Amino acid sequence: MFDFTVCTASSLAGQRLPKGFEFQRGNLLVERWDHGLVRRAVADLCLQTEGANWSEVAQKLSRYGRWEFEDYAGVDGGTEPDSAV
């Protein structure tokens, strides 16, 4: 699971956002609230993120949203969540 805080960009004092949205670490800035735009932004991010395996993809996605397993240390000290669950 990845979390994003969606907020408007009015605090940017008149700056325009390319494509009408922008990702910041854990935040998705939008010019105005638009459920469809938020869904498209997240879907586009997921479609454009590639990796050799899920761990690599998840690490890349965690640059944008907060990942539930970010900084996770398993019982054995590893950082890979148990995929057999």
N, CA, C and O atoms as CSV, one atom per row, in Angstrom:
chain,resi,resn,atom,element,x,y,z
A,1,MET,N,N,0.842,-1.153,0.000
A,1,MET,CA,C,0.000,0.000,0.000
A,1,MET,C,C,0.903,1.237,0.000
A,1,MET,O,O,1.918,1.288,0.695
A,2,PHE,N,N,0.512,2.211,-0.783
A,2,PHE,CA,C,1.204,3.487,-0.856
A,2,PHE,C,C,0.207,4.583,-0.500
A,2,PHE,O,O,-0.940,4.552,-0.944
A,3,ASP,N,N,0.641,5.540,0.293
A,3,ASP,CA,C,-0.213,6.653,0.699
A,3,ASP,C,C,0.252,7.935,0.027
A,3,ASP,O,O,1.449,8.178,-0.122
A,4,PHE,N,N,-0.711,8.744,-0.374
A,4,PHE,CA,C,-0.467,10.079,-0.893
A,4,PHE,C,C,-1.392,11.034,-0.164
A,4,PHE,O,O,-2.548,10.702,0.097
A,5,THR,N,N,-0.906,12.188,0.160
A,5,THR,CA,C,-1.761,13.268,0.608
A,5,THR,C,C,-2.041,14.109,-0.620
A,5,THR,O,O,-1.113,14.626,-1.242
A,6,VAL,N,N,-3.304,14.253,-0.975
A,6,VAL,CA,C,-3.684,15.041,-2.136
A,6,VAL,C,C,-4.075,16.424,-1.642
A,6,VAL,O,O,-4.921,16.567,-0.759
A,7,CYS,N,N,-3.451,17.438,-2.221
A,7,CYS,CA,C,-3.764,18.805,-1.825
A,7,CYS,C,C,-3.677,19.729,-3.033
A,7,CYS,O,O,-3.025,19.420,-4.030
A,8,THR,N,N,-4.347,20.865,-2.919
A,8,THR,CA,C,-4.314,21.824,-4.017
A,8,THR,C,C,-3.017,22.616,-3.964
A,8,THR,O,O,-2.358,22.700,-2.927
A,9,ALA,N,N,-2.679,23.175,-5.073
A,9,ALA,CA,C,-1.420,23.894,-5.189
A,9,ALA,C,C,-1.565,25.389,-4.940
A,9,ALA,O,O,-0.670,26.158,-5.288
A,10,SER,N,N,-2.674,25.813,-4.345
A,10,SER,CA,C,-2.877,27.246,-4.125
A,10,SER,C,C,-1.769,27.858,-3.277
A,10,SER,O,O,-1.519,29.060,-3.367
A,11,SER,N,N,-1.104,27.056,-2.459
A,11,SER,CA,C,-0.011,27.568,-1.631
A,11,SER,C,C,1.239,27.890,-2.460
A,11,SER,O,O,2.199,28.454,-1.935
A,12,LEU,N,N,1.232,27.542,-3.721
A,12,LEU,CA,C,2.393,27.821,-4.571
A,12,LEU,C,C,2.337,29.224,-5.178
A,12,LEU,O,O,3.129,29.546,-6.063
A,13,ALA,N,N,1.431,30.039,-4.723
A,13,ALA,CA,C,1.340,31.457,-5.093
A,13,ALA,C,C,1.361,31.691,-6.599
A,13,ALA,O,O,2.233,32.384,-7.123
A,14,GLY,N,N,0.391,31.103,-7.278
A,14,GLY,CA,C,0.209,31.401,-8.687
A,14,GLY,C,C,1.041,30.572,-9.655
A,14,GLY,O,O,0.906,30.737,-10.868
A,15,GLN,N,N,1.891,29.692,-9.158
A,15,GLN,CA,C,2.655,28.850,-10.080
A,15,GLN,C,C,1.723,27.839,-10.722
A,15,GLN,O,O,0.840,27.289,-10.063
A,16,ARG,N,N,1.920,27.598,-12.001
A,16,ARG,CA,C,1.131,26.601,-12.719
A,16,ARG,C,C,1.862,25.265,-12.642
A,16,ARG,O,O,3.092,25.212,-12.662
A,17,LEU,N,N,1.092,24.196,-12.554
A,17,LEU,CA,C,1.674,22.860,-12.515
A,17,LEU,C,C,1.606,22.238,-13.896
A,17,LEU,O,O,0.543,22.253,-14.517
A,18,PRO,N,N,2.712,21.688,-14.401
A,18,PRO,CA,C,2.653,21.006,-15.678
A,18,PRO,C,C,1.694,19.808,-15.565
A,18,PRO,O,O,1.696,19.102,-14.557
A,19,LYS,N,N,0.903,19.593,-16.572
A,19,LYS,CA,C,-0.082,18.504,-16.618
A,19,LYS,C,C,-1.216,18.676,-15.603
A,19,LYS,O,O,-2.094,17.817,-15.525
A,20,GLY,N,N,-1.218,19.761,-14.823
A,20,GLY,CA,C,-2.255,19.961,-13.831
A,20,GLY,C,C,-2.016,19.229,-12.527
A,20,GLY,O,O,-2.850,19.312,-11.625
A,21,PHE,N,N,-0.904,18.514,-12.391
A,21,PHE,CA,C,-0.564,17.818,-11.152
A,21,PHE,C,C,0.946,17.738,-10.999
A,21,PHE,O,O,1.690,17.933,-11.960
A,22,GLU,N,N,1.390,17.452,-9.788
A,22,GLU,CA,C,2.810,17.265,-9.509
A,22,GLU,C,C,2.932,16.372,-8.289
A,22,GLU,O,O,2.184,16.543,-7.327
A,23,PHE,N,N,3.850,15.431,-8.308
A,23,PHE,CA,C,4.115,14.606,-7.146
A,23,PHE,C,C,5.241,15.231,-6.336
A,23,PHE,O,O,6.223,15.717,-6.898
A,24,GLN,N,N,5.099,15.218,-5.041
A,24,GLN,CA,C,6.167,15.519,-4.114
A,24,GLN,C,C,6.220,14.322,-3.189
A,24,GLN,O,O,5.273,13.536,-3.151
A,25,ARG,N,N,7.274,14.166,-2.459
A,25,ARG,CA,C,7.424,12.992,-1.595
A,25,ARG,C,C,6.213,12.856,-0.676
A,25,ARG,O,O,6.049,13.641,0.257
A,26,GLY,N,N,5.377,11.875,-0.934
A,26,GLY,CA,C,4.201,11.622,-0.112
A,26,GLY,C,C,3.015,12.513,-0.418
A,26,GLY,O,O,1.945,12.344,0.167
A,27,ASN,N,N,3.188,13.457,-1.324
A,27,ASN,CA,C,2.113,14.390,-1.658
A,27,ASN,C,C,1.851,14.386,-3.151
A,27,ASN,O,O,2.762,14.234,-3.964
A,28,LEU,N,N,0.618,14.553,-3.480
A,28,LEU,CA,C,0.227,14.779,-4.866
A,28,LEU,C,C,-0.449,16.136,-4.898
A,28,LEU,O,O,-1.540,16.306,-4.354
A,29,LEU,N,N,0.198,17.101,-5.534
A,29,LEU,CA,C,-0.363,18.445,-5.662
A,29,LEU,C,C,-1.219,18.511,-6.910
A,29,LEU,O,O,-0.821,18.038,-7.975
A,30,VAL,N,N,-2.380,19.091,-6.777
A,30,VAL,CA,C,-3.276,19.286,-7.914
A,30,VAL,C,C,-3.703,20.748,-7.945
A,30,VAL,O,O,-3.770,21.403,-6.904
A,31,GLU,N,N,-3.989,21.252,-9.125
A,31,GLU,CA,C,-4.434,22.641,-9.228
A,31,GLU,C,C,-5.798,22.828,-8.596
A,31,GLU,O,O,-6.075,23.865,-7.992
A,32,ARG,N,N,-6.656,21.817,-8.735
A,32,ARG,CA,C,-7.980,21.842,-8.149
A,32,ARG,C,C,-8.384,20.403,-7.884
A,32,ARG,O,O,-7.876,19.484,-8.528
A,33,TRP,N,N,-9.294,20.200,-6.943
A,33,TRP,CA,C,-9.723,18.835,-6.641
A,33,TRP,C,C,-10.480,18.273,-7.830
A,33,TRP,O,O,-11.454,18.858,-8.303
A,34,ASP,N,N,-10.016,17.133,-8.301
A,34,ASP,CA,C,-10.650,16.436,-9.411
A,34,ASP,C,C,-10.333,14.956,-9.232
A,34,ASP,O,O,-9.218,14.507,-9.497
A,35,HIS,N,N,-11.328,14.213,-8.780
A,35,HIS,CA,C,-11.132,12.792,-8.491
A,35,HIS,C,C,-10.545,12.052,-9.697
A,35,HIS,O,O,-9.641,11.232,-9.538
A,36,GLY,N,N,-11.046,12.332,-10.884
A,36,GLY,CA,C,-10.549,11.675,-12.091
A,36,GLY,C,C,-9.085,11.987,-12.355
A,36,GLY,O,O,-8.329,11.109,-12.770
A,37,LEU,N,N,-8.679,13.224,-12.119
A,37,LEU,CA,C,-7.281,13.612,-12.305
A,37,LEU,C,C,-6.380,12.874,-11.325
A,37,LEU,O,O,-5.299,12.415,-11.696
A,38,VAL,N,N,-6.818,12.761,-10.083
A,38,VAL,CA,C,-6.032,12.046,-9.073
A,38,VAL,C,C,-5.859,10.588,-9.488
A,38,VAL,O,O,-4.756,10.044,-9.422
A,39,ARG,N,N,-6.946,9.961,-9.914
A,39,ARG,CA,C,-6.868,8.556,-10.359
A,39,ARG,C,C,-5.930,8.416,-11.557
A,39,ARG,O,O,-5.117,7.493,-11.606
A,40,ARG,N,N,-6.044,9.338,-12.532
A,40,ARG,CA,C,-5.170,9.282,-13.714
A,40,ARG,C,C,-3.707,9.484,-13.339
A,40,ARG,O,O,-2.831,8.799,-13.867
A,41,ALA,N,N,-3.438,10.415,-12.436
A,41,ALA,CA,C,-2.063,10.691,-12.024
A,41,ALA,C,C,-1.427,9.459,-11.387
A,41,ALA,O,O,-0.291,9.108,-11.705
A,42,VAL,N,N,-2.156,8.807,-10.491
A,42,VAL,CA,C,-1.624,7.616,-9.819
A,42,VAL,C,C,-1.503,6.457,-10.810
A,42,VAL,O,O,-0.513,5.726,-10.791
A,43,ALA,N,N,-2.501,6.289,-11.669
A,43,ALA,CA,C,-2.446,5.218,-12.679
A,43,ALA,C,C,-1.275,5.436,-13.630
A,43,ALA,O,O,-0.561,4.488,-13.955
A,44,ASP,N,N,-1.068,6.673,-14.080
A,44,ASP,CA,C,0.070,6.971,-14.965
A,44,ASP,C,C,1.393,6.665,-14.284
A,44,ASP,O,O,2.295,6.094,-14.896
A,45,LEU,N,N,1.510,7.047,-13.007
A,45,LEU,CA,C,2.731,6.764,-12.263
A,45,LEU,C,C,2.993,5.257,-12.214
A,45,LEU,O,O,4.117,4.810,-12.438
A,46,CYS,N,N,1.958,4.485,-11.921
A,46,CYS,CA,C,2.111,3.020,-11.839
A,46,CYS,C,C,2.468,2.421,-13.195
A,46,CYS,O,O,3.319,1.536,-13.278
A,47,LEU,N,N,1.825,2.896,-14.251
A,47,LEU,CA,C,2.101,2.360,-15.591
A,47,LEU,C,C,3.513,2.680,-16.066
A,47,LEU,O,O,4.102,1.909,-16.824
A,48,GLN,N,N,4.056,3.810,-15.628
A,48,GLN,CA,C,5.381,4.231,-16.084
A,48,GLN,C,C,6.520,3.688,-15.219
A,48,GLN,O,O,7.690,3.854,-15.563
A,49,THR,N,N,6.191,3.052,-14.116
A,49,THR,CA,C,7.217,2.560,-13.197
A,49,THR,C,C,7.522,1.100,-13.517
A,49,THR,O,O,6.643,0.241,-13.447
A,50,GLU,N,N,8.771,0.834,-13.867
A,50,GLU,CA,C,9.191,-0.518,-14.241
A,50,GLU,C,C,10.333,-0.973,-13.353
A,50,GLU,O,O,11.059,-0.166,-12.771
A,51,GLY,N,N,10.470,-2.286,-13.265
A,51,GLY,CA,C,11.568,-2.870,-12.515
A,51,GLY,C,C,11.661,-4.349,-12.802
A,51,GLY,O,O,10.755,-4.943,-13.387
A,52,ALA,N,N,12.759,-4.934,-12.388
A,52,ALA,CA,C,12.998,-6.363,-12.612
A,52,ALA,C,C,12.105,-7.238,-11.738
A,52,ALA,O,O,11.838,-8.390,-12.082
A,53,ASN,N,N,11.636,-6.691,-10.594
A,53,ASN,CA,C,10.780,-7.444,-9.680
A,53,ASN,C,C,9.956,-6.463,-8.861
A,53,ASN,O,O,10.121,-5.248,-8.966
A,54,TRP,N,N,9.058,-7.019,-8.034
A,54,TRP,CA,C,8.174,-6.155,-7.255
A,54,TRP,C,C,8.967,-5.258,-6.308
A,54,TRP,O,O,8.623,-4.087,-6.146
A,55,SER,N,N,10.009,-5.775,-5.688
A,55,SER,CA,C,10.792,-4.988,-4.748
A,55,SER,C,C,11.370,-3.748,-5.425
A,55,SER,O,O,11.344,-2.657,-4.855
A,56,GLU,N,N,11.883,-3.912,-6.620
A,56,GLU,CA,C,12.450,-2.784,-7.364
A,56,GLU,C,C,11.367,-1.769,-7.737
A,56,GLU,O,O,11.576,-0.562,-7.617
A,57,VAL,N,N,10.219,-2.257,-8.186
A,57,VAL,CA,C,9.108,-1.368,-8.532
A,57,VAL,C,C,8.631,-0.625,-7.282
A,57,VAL,O,O,8.409,0.585,-7.324
A,58,ALA,N,N,8.476,-1.343,-6.181
A,58,ALA,CA,C,8.011,-0.724,-4.939
A,58,ALA,C,C,8.981,0.346,-4.456
A,58,ALA,O,O,8.553,1.406,-3.997
A,59,GLN,N,N,10.268,0.086,-4.552
A,59,GLN,CA,C,11.256,1.092,-4.155
A,59,GLN,C,C,11.117,2.350,-4.999
A,59,GLN,O,O,11.212,3.460,-4.475
A,60,LYS,N,N,10.893,2.191,-6.293
A,60,LYS,CA,C,10.721,3.352,-7.178
A,60,LYS,C,C,9.437,4.108,-6.844
A,60,LYS,O,O,9.435,5.339,-6.804
A,61,LEU,N,N,8.343,3.376,-6.603
A,61,LEU,CA,C,7.071,4.032,-6.255
A,61,LEU,C,C,7.170,4.748,-4.912
A,61,LEU,O,O,6.512,5.766,-4.696
A,62,SER,N,N,8.000,4.210,-4.003
A,62,SER,CA,C,8.120,4.829,-2.682
A,62,SER,C,C,8.828,6.178,-2.738
A,62,SER,O,O,8.859,6.898,-1.740
A,63,ARG,N,N,9.393,6.531,-3.880
A,63,ARG,CA,C,9.964,7.871,-4.049
A,63,ARG,C,C,8.856,8.915,-4.160
A,63,ARG,O,O,9.089,10.104,-3.943
A,64,TYR,N,N,7.662,8.465,-4.495
A,64,TYR,CA,C,6.516,9.362,-4.681
A,64,TYR,C,C,5.539,9.291,-3.525
A,64,TYR,O,O,5.111,10.322,-3.005
A,65,GLY,N,N,5.183,8.072,-3.116
A,65,GLY,CA,C,4.225,7.893,-2.031
A,65,GLY,C,C,4.877,7.199,-0.854
A,65,GLY,O,O,5.960,6.626,-0.977
A,66,ARG,N,N,4.219,7.254,0.272
A,66,ARG,CA,C,4.724,6.561,1.456
A,66,ARG,C,C,4.304,5.090,1.361
A,66,ARG,O,O,3.114,4.778,1.313
A,67,TRP,N,N,5.281,4.205,1.335
A,67,TRP,CA,C,5.057,2.768,1.204
A,67,TRP,C,C,4.937,2.156,2.588
A,67,TRP,O,O,5.719,2.482,3.480
A,68,GLU,N,N,3.962,1.269,2.777
A,68,GLU,CA,C,3.760,0.654,4.084
A,68,GLU,C,C,4.984,-0.133,4.558
A,68,GLU,O,O,5.161,-0.300,5.765
A,69,PHE,N,N,5.829,-0.618,3.655
A,69,PHE,CA,C,7.006,-1.386,4.042
A,69,PHE,C,C,8.299,-0.574,3.957
A,69,PHE,O,O,9.391,-1.138,4.024
A,70,GLU,N,N,8.178,0.741,3.810
A,70,GLU,CA,C,9.362,1.582,3.785
A,70,GLU,C,C,10.092,1.444,5.125
A,70,GLU,O,O,9.474,1.516,6.187
A,71,ASP,N,N,11.372,1.251,5.064
A,71,ASP,CA,C,12.216,1.073,6.260
A,71,ASP,C,C,11.856,-0.178,7.053
A,71,ASP,O,O,12.191,-0.279,8.234
A,72,TYR,N,N,11.184,-1.122,6.423
A,72,TYR,CA,C,10.791,-2.371,7.079
A,72,TYR,C,C,12.025,-3.241,7.303
A,72,TYR,O,O,12.857,-3.393,6.408
A,73,ALA,N,N,12.134,-3.793,8.467
A,73,ALA,CA,C,13.185,-4.769,8.762
A,73,ALA,C,C,12.479,-6.024,9.256
A,73,ALA,O,O,11.869,-6.029,10.325
A,74,GLY,N,N,12.572,-7.083,8.467
A,74,GLY,CA,C,11.900,-8.326,8.809
A,74,GLY,C,C,12.533,-9.011,10.012
A,74,GLY,O,O,13.523,-8.534,10.567
A,75,VAL,N,N,11.953,-10.126,10.401
A,75,VAL,CA,C,12.436,-10.889,11.542
A,75,VAL,C,C,13.898,-11.263,11.349
A,75,VAL,O,O,14.681,-11.257,12.299
A,76,ASP,N,N,14.259,-11.589,10.110
A,76,ASP,CA,C,15.645,-11.984,9.829
A,76,ASP,C,C,16.538,-10.776,9.536
A,76,ASP,O,O,17.706,-10.937,9.182
A,77,GLY,N,N,15.989,-9.570,9.683
A,77,GLY,CA,C,16.766,-8.359,9.445
A,77,GLY,C,C,16.748,-7.887,8.013
A,77,GLY,O,O,17.293,-6.829,7.698
A,78,GLY,N,N,16.114,-8.675,7.126
A,78,GLY,CA,C,16.028,-8.288,5.716
A,78,GLY,C,C,15.027,-7.175,5.515
A,78,GLY,O,O,14.224,-6.876,6.399
A,79,THR,N,N,15.080,-6.561,4.342
A,79,THR,CA,C,14.153,-5.462,4.046
A,79,THR,C,C,13.041,-5.892,3.111
A,79,THR,O,O,12.174,-5.081,2.784
A,80,GLU,N,N,13.034,-7.125,2.676
A,80,GLU,CA,C,12.022,-7.633,1.753
A,80,GLU,C,C,10.830,-8.143,2.544
A,80,GLU,O,O,10.988,-9.064,3.345
A,81,PRO,N,N,9.626,-7.572,2.348
A,81,PRO,CA,C,8.441,-8.101,3.029
A,81,PRO,C,C,8.170,-9.536,2.590
A,81,PRO,O,O,8.513,-9.930,1.475
A,82,ASP,N,N,7.563,-10.296,3.459
A,82,ASP,CA,C,7.237,-11.678,3.155
A,82,ASP,C,C,6.184,-11.740,2.068
A,82,ASP,O,O,5.032,-11.374,2.299
A,83,SER,N,N,6.563,-12.199,0.889
A,83,SER,CA,C,5.627,-12.226,-0.250
A,83,SER,C,C,4.733,-13.448,-0.218
A,83,SER,O,O,3.839,-13.563,-1.056
A,84,ALA,N,N,4.935,-14.358,0.708
A,84,ALA,CA,C,4.121,-15.571,0.772
A,84,ALA,C,C,2.836,-15.349,1.574
A,84,ALA,O,O,2.017,-16.264,1.670
A,85,VAL,N,N,2.641,-14.185,2.139
A,85,VAL,CA,C,1.463,-13.920,2.972
A,85,VAL,C,C,0.232,-13.803,2.132
A,85,VAL,O,O,-0.857,-13.581,2.662
